[in-house]
Amino acid sequence: MGRDRFSYGSAALVGLLVGLLLWGLALGARFDRHGPGLWTVRFDRLLSCGLDYNGPPFAAKRILWLTCGESGGWQLWPLW
């Protein structure tokens, strides 16, 4: 019973990783690290959106932003 759960769990994890890889290739994902605590993930093909992360030492607390087009973006984490 334990071996079955492990094999199902590992197959689900591998499937999830392969799916994320294929979606990343389809959307044209690009990862840029600007420095410690400051990185960006951009999707250039079908979407014009990205994720921006600011954390220590650049910001006092960790902040995750969703930016699309020319908008200022929406703060995803923390929510308040």
C-alpha positions, 0 to 999 in steps of 0.5 A, spaced: 500 500 500 505 504 501 509 503 495 502 504 491 502 511 494 509 513 493 508 511 485 502 515 484 505 521 488 511 521 484 507 520 478 503 526 479 509 530 481 513 528 475 506 530 471 506 537 474 513 538 473 512 536 465 506 540 465 509 546 468 515 546 463 510 545 457 506 551 459 512 555 460 515 553 453 508 555 450 508 562 453 515 564 452 517 564 460 523 568 461 527 568 468 531 574 470 535 575 476 537 582 478 540 581 484 539 578 491 532 578 493 530 581 486 527 577 480 522 577 475 518 572 471 516 574 464 511 571 459 512 574 452 508 570 447 501 569 449 500 573 455 504 580 456 504 578 464 509 577 469 511 576 476 515 580 480 518 579 487 522 584 491 525 581 498 530 583 503 535 586 502 531 591 497 525 591 501 523 590 508 518 585 507 517 580 501 512 582 496 510 578 490 507 582 484 503 580 478 504 585 472 500 585 465 502 590 460 503 598 462 499 597 468 502 598 475 500 591 477 497 588 483 500 585 489 499 578 490 503 577 497 502 579 502 494 581 501 494 587 506 
